[in-house]
Amino acid sequence: MSPDLRAAIRAEVAAIAPLDAQEEAHRQATLDWIDSGAELWRREKPAKPPIHLSTYFALVDEAGMLLVDHRNAGLWLPTGGHVDPDEHPRDAVARELLEELGVGGLPVPAASFLTRTEVAGRAARLLDVTLWYALPVARTLPLRHDKTEFNEVRWFDFNQLPHADSDPHLARFAAKLAKINA
């Protein structure tokens, strides 16, 4: 990996203003991980290396957020995915946006939230270091979702997000968006 790319990813993480002590702890652990020189990208499924970068990107408007009913996870999640080797997380968002929702050309803002989540897969345990991005759009934006990956795509108002059936950090992300937009 080029030193410039590692520095750019570090800058993306360092620029996130933490919502709470948990996000600050996740941010500091992630900065330490980046600074250690460790591999940042998943090279082999499911978990080589066991810690790697991923992204969530939530299409949002003033009233809510788009979530997908993810087939493998069995959860309502923001769209996203693993960051490919030698790829900046914002480039991963643009790539996944096209692959998963059929949308190209949207500007990708800086990450607004960061989490570190242990995931117990079928064959291995791993730690996803996830940069969360909020992409403001109109609900009328035409979408063509990947039917092999998602059962359904649905807009939820912020007060009706399915927290019990989603990523454990979704409520905190929604709270941070509310704080940012207040």
N, C-alpha and C positions, 0 to 999 in steps of 0.2 A: 504494500500500500504506500502511496506517496505521502510524504510528511505533510504536504499541503492539504490533502483530503482528511487526514487525521486531525489536523489543526482546524479545518472547517467544521468537522463533526463536533469537535470539542467546543468550538465557539457556539454552535447551535445549542448544545446542552447548557453551557455556562450562561447563555442569555435568558434562559427560562427563569422567570421570577416565581419561586415556589409559593404554592397556595398555603401550605401547612408544613409542620415538622416532618411528616412522612415524605412529602415530596422533596423537601430539602435533603433528607437522608438519602433518598433515591438519587437525587442529583449529584450529591457528593460522592456516593459510591460509584456512580457512573463516570464521573470525572476521574476518579482514582483508577478505574478500570481502563479508561482510554489512555491515561498517562502511563499505565504499566507496559504499554506496547503490545498487549494481548490482541489476538485476532478478534475483529469486531463482527464478522459476518459468518453466517452459517455456511459451511462448506459441504456438509453431507447431512441429509435428513436421517434421523429426526433431530439429533442434538450434537453435532460436531462443528464447532466446539459447543460445550454445554451452555455458554453464555453468548448471546448474539443480539444484534439490533433488529428491531421490527418497527413497524409504523401502524398507527391507526389514523385514519382521516375521516372526520365527521363532516358530512354536508349539513350545514346549519342555516336556519333563517332566524328571524326575530322570535319565533314561537316554538321552534323545536329542532329535531335532529333526525336524520335518516339513519336507520339501522338495518342490518341484513340478518335474516334467519340463517345462520351458518350451519351447513349440513354436518360437517365433521365435529364442530364444537358443541352443537345442540344448544346454542345460545344466540340471543340477539346482540349483535356486535356492530361497532362502526366498521366500515370497510378498511382494509389494510393488508399488510403482509410483511414478509421478511425482506430486509434490505439485501440486495444482491452484492456479491463481492465487488469491491472497488466502486461502489455506488453511494452517492450522498443520499441520506434519508429523504430529502425533498424530491430528488429524482425518482426514488422508489414510489413516493406518493403519486407523482405524475404517471408513472408506468402502471401502477396498480389501478389508478383511476380509470385509465383506458381499458385495461384488461378486465376489471371487475364490473364496471358500470358503463363502459362504452363512451366515456366522456374525455375529450382531449382539450388541451389549450387553456385550462383553468390556471390562474396564477396560484402558486403554492406559497403561503405565508410562512413565517418562522414557526417552529413548534411552540405550542403554548402549554404543554403539560408533559410530564415524564413519569413513567412507572417502571418498576422492576417486579415481574410476576413469575413465580414458580409455576411451571406447567408440568403436570404429570402425564406424559404420553404413554402410549401402549408399550413402548420398548425402553424409554429412558426418561429421566427427569431433566428439565432444562430451565433456564432463566431467560425470559424475554425481557430485554431492555427496550421499552417501547416509547417512541416519541409520538405524541398525539398532536394532530393538526386539525384546525377548524377552518373549513372552506365555506365562506358565505355564498349561498346560491339561492335562486328562486325555486320553490317547489315544482314549478312548471318545467324545470330543466329536463329535457328528454333523457331517459336512462335506458340502457340495454344491459341488464344484469346477467352475470354468468350463472346460468341455471344449473351447471354442474357443481357449483360451489355453494349456491344459496337457494334455499327453498322459496324465499320471499324477500322483497325489499319494501320497507314501509317507513313513512314519516310518523314520528311520535312527538306530541307536544311535550315540552320540558316537564310538565307536571304529571305526565303519563309514561315516562320512560320505564321499561321493564327491568328495574334494578335487580330483582331476584333472579332473573334469567339472563344475566349479561355479565360482562367483565366486572370483577369486584371493584374496579376503580371508576366505573362509569358515573356514579353519583358525584364523586369528587370532581371529575372532569366537567360535568354539567354545572356544579357549583362554581367552579373556576370560570367557566364561560359567563355565568351570570355576573360574577364579580368584575370581570374584564369589561363587560358590556354595560355595567351600571353607570 
